[in-house]
Each structure stands twice: as C-alpha cells, then as structure tokens.
Amino acid sequence: MSKLNLTGLSKSELETRLQKMGEKRFHGRQLFKWLYSVRQYDFELMTDLSKELRDKLAENFEINGLNPEDHRISVDGTEKFLFRLDDNKPIETVVIPSEEEDRSPSTSSGRNTACISSQAGCAVGCFFCATGTMGLLRDLTAGEIVGQLMFLRDKYGPSAFSNVVMMGMGEPLLNFKNVIDAIRIMTDETGLNISPKKIVLSTSGITPKIIKLAEEKVGVRLALSLHAATQQKRQVIMPIAKTFKLDKLMKAVRLYADSSNLPVTFEYILFAGFNDTKQDVEDLSRLVRGLRCKINVIAYNPVPGLDFKRPSDDKINWFGKELNQKVKAVTVRKSRGMDIDAACGQLAARKFEKDRVSAQI
C-alpha cells in the first residue's frame, strides 16, 4: 500500500490524521512545525515525538518534495527551475534578484522574489503568453505549490527569497482552494512564516473569485494583469476579458483594496504599437483614478512564435515618464532572464512541445 505524502497538508489536516491514529491532536501541530518550519523530512529525527509515534509515521506516511529537471542561471542573476511532477507534468519556478543586486540567491543578501506556479499549463490562453500555448494540464496541489518554496529554502537557506509572487504558470484563482490552503501554510508562524504582505497573488481577472478572495481575508496583496485599459483593447489580447468585463472587474478590485486595506498592483506589459501610446496613458490613469495602487510597466519578454514585439527602450521610458505625471506610483521594470527563457511558461512550454512531438513519433 502506498504511503500518503504529507507535503501540503494543513495544520488541521495533520491534527485530524494523528487523531485518527489514536494520537493527541497536538502531535499534528508538532509535525506541522517539523515539516514546514524546521524542514525536517526524516521522521526519525523529529526528536520531540516518541519513538513509537515516529515509527508509526514512517510506516504510514512519507514527505516528498520537488526535484528540478532543469536549472538555468541568467547573466542578470535570475534563476529558473523546471520541475517534473509525479505525473510528468512540467512546472516552473523563477527566482528574481532585486534590480539593485543582480545576483543569484546563492550570493545575494536575500532580497529576492520567488515567482511560483499554481497550475501546470493554463486555461486562460492570453495571446502573448507562452504558458497559454500549453492549455491547462492540471491544477497543482497545495503541496506542489508550497513545495516550490520549500525547495528554494532547502537549496539556499532561509534567506533564499524575501517576497513571493504567484505569477508563474497558471491562473491562481482558477485553483482557488489549493491556492488558499497553500497561502495559509505559507503565512502560518509555525509554517513557512512568510508575512502575507510579502505575498502577491496575480490574476488575469476572475471577478467572482476576487470577491471570494476578499472574503477569505488571507491578507495577501492583489495584482491584476491588466495590460490594456479599455474593454475593447483588453479582449483583443486576453480572451477571458470577454467573460469578465473590465467595469465589473474594477469594482471587484476596488472592493479587495478596501477590504484588505492594501494597495493593488496593476501589471501592464508594453507591446510595441498596441498599448504604448499617449491615449493609453490617458485611459490607464483614468481607470485607476481614486484607487490606492501602483503600476508596474513591464517591457514584453518576447516569446518565439507569438506575434508581439517589445517596444524600444526609449518608448518604454517615455511611457513610464508620461504615466508617472498622472499616477503617483509607477515602476518601469526591465525584462529579466531573457537569455534563459524566463518569460512565464517559456521553458516548460518548450519541454512540453518536445514531449508531445516525441510521443507522436
């Protein structure tokens, strides 16, 4: 009989498991701390548990993490890991050093951002995104989501990253329960102990789930992948915009900002000749008026085979300066890891396509 992998189980789930084994519930809390805080995966070394209990745990359970199939390091310090899940599905995790440091996690001061995936592939199908070319393969479990962060801490130590962004492969709000379970493990003081304010959940705009996220009160920051400030333009590049219209989406975003008392981040990727004009500046500043927010202007990281181009550096800087005159908090971010296929899903999509072609031969 196969053993149950405990990675991804919440504190209450571990308490229930231990209780069903005839043990006290508090042993589940002890196990939770060993698993996520201490990151001790050998039951025999969980020294505050009795020998009898350790033997029972080893007999019934296992603790398995993620192991990378591919690891690439950019000249700017960005690192990308490609993992194969138990069913051979590919996912990615990217570690981005702060722009002030441009160093890998092994040599930086810990001001790194871990960009993690919530799904293998993605069903949203934004026309500019490499992940969208794969379609949705499946949701990640809570264990596979937090497992990405556990791997980074195991590899680089407790200062492997200071911020977490759920901006990797997949749409987090379409894997709602597992994402919420993972966030609760991340933010628990005896879990990964990450401040909710250091976690950003990025969505393409699933309006009812943004409202539901506000009701969960997990306290994480919300980022909206906007990329166009009018309904007409947005639905050209993001098919999901036809279902979740921009006016109602912005009402949900404002509700989240009010309920969380946190500023919202708008991700705005610049595409040459599409959303980089003076009129786009006017539309964007009007859309966010009166909302406590910041806007990240991001140069497009080109994906081979997709019909979008990166604007010139002069155009990117011009757009940022124009917008900054109308919106208080604007950041122009350079593309990172362009030499290692660091665009979202790019490496995994290449591997997936290679596997698909091989299977047909």
C-alpha positions in Angstrom: 0.0 0.0 0.0 1.4 3.4 -1.0 2.2 5.9 1.7 0.5 9.3 1.9 2.7 12.3 1.1 2.3 14.8 3.9 3.6 17.8 2.0 0.8 20.3 1.5 -1.4 19.1 4.4 -2.6 21.9 6.7 -2.2 22.0 10.4 -5.8 21.0 11.0 -5.4 18.1 8.5 -2.3 16.8 10.2 -4.1 17.1 13.6 -7.0 15.0 12.2 -4.6 12.4 10.7 -2.9 12.0 14.0 -6.1 11.8 15.9 -7.4 9.0 13.6 -4.2 7.1 14.5 -5.1 7.3 18.2 -2.7 10.1 19.0 -3.2 13.5 20.6 -4.1 16.4 18.2 -1.2 18.5 19.4 1.2 15.9 17.8 -0.2 17.1 14.5 0.9 20.7 15.3 4.3 19.4 16.2 4.5 17.5 12.9 3.4 20.7 11.0 6.3 22.6 12.5 8.8 19.9 11.7 7.6 19.8 8.1 7.4 23.4 7.2 9.4 25.5 9.7 12.3 23.2 10.5 12.0 21.4 7.1 13.0 18.1 8.6 11.8 15.2 6.4 13.1 12.3 8.3 10.6 11.1 10.9 13.4 9.5 13.0 14.9 12.9 13.6 11.7 14.6 14.9 13.0 14.3 18.4 10.1 15.7 20.4 7.9 12.8 19.1 8.0 9.5 20.8 9.9 6.6 19.2 6.6 4.7 18.9 4.9 7.6 17.1 7.9 8.2 14.8 7.7 4.5 13.7 4.0 4.8 13.0 4.6 7.9 10.9 7.3 6.2 8.9 5.1 3.2 8.4 2.1 5.2 7.0 3.5 8.5 5.6 6.3 10.0 3.5 7.5 13.5 2.9 8.4 14.1 -0.8 9.4 17.4 -2.3 10.2 18.7 -5.8 13.4 17.9 -7.7 14.5 20.0 -10.7 14.9 18.5 -14.2 16.5 21.7 -15.5 18.2 24.7 -13.8 19.2 27.9 -15.7 21.0 31.0 -14.5 20.8 34.3 -16.4 23.6 36.8 -16.7 21.4 39.1 -14.6 21.2 36.6 -11.7 17.7 35.4 -12.5 17.3 31.6 -11.9 14.7 29.3 -13.5 13.9 25.8 -12.3 11.9 23.3 -14.3 10.3 20.6 -12.2 8.6 17.4 -13.3 5.6 16.4 -11.2 4.8 12.8 -10.3 2.7 12.5 -13.4 5.5 14.0 -15.6 3.7 17.4 -16.0 6.2 20.3 -16.2 6.1 23.4 -14.0 8.4 26.3 -13.4 9.8 28.4 -10.6 11.8 31.6 -11.1 13.9 33.4 -8.6 14.5 37.1 -9.4 17.1 39.1 -7.6 16.4 42.7 -6.8 17.4 45.1 -9.5 19.8 46.7 -7.2 21.7 43.5 -6.7 21.5 41.4 -9.9 22.9 38.4 -8.1 21.7 34.8 -7.7 20.2 33.6 -4.4 23.4 31.8 -3.5 25.3 35.2 -3.3 22.6 37.8 -2.7 21.5 39.3 0.6 18.1 37.6 0.4 16.2 40.4 -1.3 14.9 38.0 -4.0 11.5 37.3 -5.3 10.3 33.8 -5.8 7.8 33.5 -8.7 5.8 30.3 -8.2 3.3 28.4 -10.3 -0.2 27.4 -9.3 -1.1 25.2 -12.3 0.7 23.1 -14.9 -0.2 25.0 -18.1 -3.1 27.5 -18.1 -6.6 27.6 -19.4 -6.9 31.4 -19.7 -5.0 31.5 -23.0 -3.7 35.1 -23.1 -2.4 35.5 -26.7 1.0 36.8 -25.6 1.8 34.1 -23.0 3.9 31.0 -23.5 2.1 29.1 -20.8 -1.2 29.6 -22.7 0.1 27.7 -25.7 0.1 24.5 -23.5 -3.5 24.7 -22.4 -4.4 23.5 -18.9 -2.7 20.3 -17.9 -3.9 20.2 -14.3 -4.2 22.2 -11.1 -1.3 22.0 -8.6 -1.9 20.6 -5.2 -1.2 22.7 -2.1 1.9 20.6 -1.6 3.2 21.3 -5.1 2.6 25.0 -4.6 4.4 25.3 -1.3 6.9 22.7 -2.4 8.5 25.2 -4.7 9.3 27.5 -1.8 10.5 24.6 0.4 12.8 23.5 -2.4 14.3 27.0 -2.6 14.9 27.2 1.2 16.4 23.7 1.2 18.8 24.8 -1.6 19.7 28.3 -0.5 18.7 28.5 3.2 16.1 30.7 5.0 17.1 33.9 3.1 16.5 32.3 -0.4 13.8 34.8 -1.0 12.1 37.7 0.8 9.0 38.0 -1.4 6.6 35.6 -3.1 4.6 36.3 -6.3 2.0 33.9 -7.6 2.7 35.0 -11.2 4.2 31.8 -12.6 2.4 29.2 -14.7 -1.4 29.2 -14.3 -4.3 31.3 -13.0 -4.2 31.1 -9.2 -7.9 32.0 -8.8 -8.9 29.1 -11.0 -7.2 26.7 -8.5 -8.8 28.6 -5.6 -9.0 26.0 -2.8 -5.4 24.7 -3.2 -4.0 28.2 -3.5 -5.8 29.3 -0.3 -4.6 26.2 1.5 -1.0 26.9 0.3 -1.2 30.5 1.4 -2.3 29.5 4.9 0.7 27.2 5.1 3.0 30.0 3.9 1.7 32.5 6.4 1.4 30.3 9.5 4.0 31.3 12.1 4.9 27.6 12.6 4.7 27.0 8.8 6.8 28.9 6.3 6.2 32.1 8.4 6.0 34.5 5.4 4.2 37.7 6.1 1.0 38.0 4.0 2.1 41.4 2.9 5.2 39.8 1.3 2.9 37.6 -0.9 1.4 38.8 -4.1 -1.4 36.9 -5.9 -1.6 37.8 -9.6 -4.8 37.2 -11.5 -5.8 37.8 -15.1 -9.2 39.0 -13.7 -11.6 36.3 -12.4 -14.1 38.7 -11.0 -16.2 36.5 -8.7 -13.0 34.8 -7.3 -11.5 38.2 -6.4 -14.6 38.9 -4.3 -14.3 35.5 -2.7 -10.6 36.1 -2.0 -11.6 39.3 -0.2 -14.0 37.2 2.0 -11.2 34.7 2.9 -9.2 37.6 4.5 -5.8 36.0 3.9 -4.2 39.4 3.8 -2.1 38.9 0.6 -1.5 41.6 -1.9 -3.5 41.5 -5.1 -2.1 42.2 -8.6 -4.2 42.4 -11.7 -2.6 41.5 -15.1 -4.3 44.4 -16.9 -2.1 45.1 -20.0 -4.8 47.3 -21.6 -7.0 50.0 -20.0 -10.2 49.6 -22.1 -12.5 46.7 -22.6 -12.1 46.8 -26.4 -8.3 46.5 -26.3 -8.1 44.1 -23.4 -10.3 41.5 -25.0 -8.1 41.6 -28.1 -5.2 40.1 -26.1 -7.0 38.4 -23.2 -10.0 36.2 -24.2 -11.1 36.0 -20.6 -11.9 39.7 -20.8 -14.9 38.8 -22.9 -16.4 36.9 -19.9 -15.2 39.2 -17.1 -15.8 42.7 -18.3 -13.5 45.5 -17.2 -16.1 47.6 -15.4 -17.2 44.9 -13.1 -13.7 43.6 -12.7 -12.5 47.0 -11.5 -15.4 47.1 -8.9 -14.1 43.8 -7.5 -10.5 45.1 -7.4 -11.6 48.2 -5.5 -13.6 46.0 -3.1 -10.5 44.0 -2.5 -8.4 47.1 -1.9 -11.0 48.4 0.6 -11.4 45.1 2.5 -7.7 44.4 2.7 -6.6 48.0 3.3 -3.7 47.2 0.9 -2.8 48.9 -2.4 -3.4 47.0 -5.6 -0.7 46.4 -8.2 -1.5 46.6 -11.9 0.8 44.7 -14.2 1.0 46.5 -17.5 3.1 44.7 -20.2 4.0 47.1 -23.0 3.6 45.7 -26.6 5.0 47.7 -29.4 2.3 49.6 -31.3 -0.6 48.2 -29.3 -0.8 49.7 -25.8 2.1 52.2 -25.7 0.5 55.5 -26.9 -0.4 58.8 -25.2 -4.1 57.7 -25.4 -3.2 54.5 -23.5 -1.6 56.7 -20.8 -4.8 58.7 -20.5 -7.0 55.6 -20.4 -4.9 53.9 -17.8 -4.7 56.9 -15.5 -8.4 57.4 -15.7 -9.1 53.7 -15.0 -7.2 53.7 -11.7 -8.2 57.2 -10.5 -9.0 57.4 -6.8 -7.6 53.9 -6.1 -4.6 53.3 -3.9 -2.4 51.4 -6.3 0.9 51.1 -8.0 1.5 50.3 -11.7 4.3 48.1 -12.9 5.2 48.9 -16.5 6.9 45.9 -17.9 8.7 45.5 -21.2 7.4 42.5 -23.1 9.7 39.5 -22.9 9.3 38.1 -26.4 8.1 34.5 -27.0 9.1 32.8 -30.2 6.1 32.1 -32.4 3.9 34.7 -30.8 3.1 37.9 -32.7 4.0 40.5 -30.1 7.1 42.7 -30.0 9.0 44.6 -27.3 9.0 48.4 -27.7 12.2 50.2 -27.8 13.9 51.3 -24.6 13.2 54.9 -25.4 9.5 54.2 -25.9 9.3 52.2 -22.6 11.0 55.1 -20.7 8.7 57.6 -22.4 5.6 55.7 -21.4 6.7 55.4 -17.8 7.5 59.1 -17.5 4.2 60.1 -19.1 2.2 57.9 -16.8 4.2 59.0 -13.7 2.9 62.5 -14.2 -0.7 61.2 -13.7 -0.3 58.3 -11.3 1.7 58.5 -8.1 3.4 55.1 -8.0 4.8 53.9 -11.3 7.7 51.5 -11.7 9.3 50.6 -15.1 10.7 47.1 -14.8 13.2 45.7 -17.2 12.8 42.2 -18.7 14.7 39.6 -16.6 16.3 36.4 -17.6 15.8 36.9 -21.4 18.8 34.6 -22.0 17.3 31.6 -20.1 13.7 31.5 -21.4 12.4 33.3 -18.3 9.2 34.5 -19.8 6.3 32.9 -17.9 6.0 29.2 -19.0 8.5 29.6 -21.8 10.9 26.8 -20.7 8.1 24.5 -19.7 6.2 25.1 -23.0 9.4 24.1 -24.9 9.7 20.9 -22.9 6.0 20.2 -23.2 6.1 20.6 -27.0 9.2 18.4 -27.3 7.5 15.7 -25.2 4.3 16.0 -27.4 6.3 15.6 -30.6 8.3 12.7 -29.3 5.1 10.9 -28.3 3.8 11.2 -31.9 7.0 9.7 -33.5 
